[in-house]
Amino acid sequence: MYDLESIVDRSNTAAAKVDGAIIDEILNLNCFDDTIYMWVADMDFACSPAIIKALHDRVAKGIFGYTVQTPEYKQSIINWYNRRHNMKIQEDWIKYHPGTVSAIRSSILAFTDKGNGIIIQPPVYYPFEQKIAETDRRVIRNELVRDENNIYSIDFEDFEEKCKDPNNKMFIYCNPHNPIGQIWPATDTQRLLDICNKYDVLFFADEIHCDLIRAEEKFVSSLNLNYGLKFILATAVNKTFNVAGIQITNLIIPDRYMYDRFSNSTGKMDISSFALTTTIAAYNESEDWAIAINAVLDENLDYMDAFIKEKLPRIKFVKPQGTYLTWLDFSDYTPSGQDLLEKIADEAHLILESGLMFGQSGKDFIRMNIACPTKVLIEALDRLYKVFG
């Protein structure tokens, strides 16, 4: 029904994922004519035909003036999350923001002061720490606990100690978790919500990967649990429908005081005509496409799991419950760190990300994005085998 096997040529599109200069600047890695790019978190599948058609139709209008958030726009969000996750969102809770990372930064600025602590759970998506540092707040690390099978758990005792400190004002939660790919159970989420509510800590829930989960897994949103007044939920068309460059995040802020305070802090934020059009087409017309994407991700991960077990058993791999990001433990290999990344880039011609980007506890890991046609993943794994097998 959908072409999820063709390789889309992303050259000359200003795509950061395949930009050698950006890769050199951020990762300090070499690129070659046959390099496969499996780092930054966007997908190598063409967007849904419904989104592409809707954008073509909008472009044909020929004028791209100031745009309002129509009732159809907000209803598409409400209907999607109700249909997919049984989330009951009210229209006046929805706050558009151009991107999730910038929404986190705006929340930090709106609800905390310089010098306040912001709690994160490393290894975790590195822009969390970047935004805390940029805004002159303190990074407070509630490190995840990893067992001998590379399954992670939350250190609740340490988390509560961090929340007890009156200087720590905000917690950024990631579920499904990037980069480890685990879906936190509802009991864990509720326990964190209770602790934050007890100590008056803002709970910011990044749930932007919630539509990208394995067929056998279940995701429960924090919105479906008992949350306090200081609560913000981030949802995003960006990840599910591969439109990160259009910059669409919708925050859900149920409390009116919190909503107004955030709005007053950021000022008016206009939505682009393309963001509006994309959101409606995605949520109203592209559900089958999202289901098909998840089926390919399931297939890719099953293949990868079997391949590593058979041919690269020294790489410790736990199949992620959510996201399209894999967290590979290379601790049994030398070199490590940047030297390992450079070896992979220079010998396998793969661009991956070091786990150190996500915190010191990720030092032995590599993050690999497998949201690509299956034949591309097969080629990438064959290249890893030639270098490490």
JOVENZI-V152503 format. One record per residue. SS is DSSP state (H for helix, E for strand, - for the rest). Layout:
ss: {SS | SS}
This chain:
ss: {- | - | - | - | - | - | - | - | - | - | - | - | - | - | - | H | H | H | - | H | H | H | H | H | H | H | H | - | - | - | - | - | - | - | - | E | E | - | - | - | - | - | - | - | - | - | - | - | H | H | H | H | H | H | H | H | H | H | H | H | - | - | - | - | - | - | E | - | - | - | H | H | H | H | H | H | H | H | H | H | H | H | H | H | H | - | - | - | - | - | H | H | H | E | E | E | E | - | - | H | H | H | H | H | H | H | H | H | H | H | H | - | - | - | - | - | E | E | E | E | - | - | - | - | - | - | H | H | H | H | H | H | H | H | - | - | - | E | E | E | E | - | - | - | E | E | - | - | - | - | - | E | E | - | - | H | H | H | H | H | H | H | H | H | - | - | - | E | E | E | E | E | E | E | - | - | - | - | - | - | - | - | - | - | - | H | H | H | H | H | H | H | H | H | H | H | H | H | - | - | - | E | E | E | E | E | - | - | - | - | - | - | E | - | - | - | - | - | - | - | - | H | H | H | - | - | - | - | - | - | E | E | E | E | E | E | H | H | H | H | H | - | - | H | H | H | - | - | E | E | E | E | - | - | - | H | H | H | H | H | H | H | H | H | H | H | - | - | - | - | E | - | H | H | H | H | H | H | H | H | H | H | H | H | H | - | H | H | H | H | H | H | H | H | H | H | H | H | H | H | H | H | H | H | H | H | H | H | H | H | H | - | - | - | - | E | E | - | - | - | - | E | - | - | E | E | E | E | E | - | - | - | - | - | - | - | H | H | H | H | H | H | H | H | H | H | H | H | - | E | E | - | E | E | H | H | H | H | - | H | H | H | - | - | E | E | E | E | E | - | - | - | - | H | H | H | H | H | H | H | H | H | H | H | H | H | H | H | -}
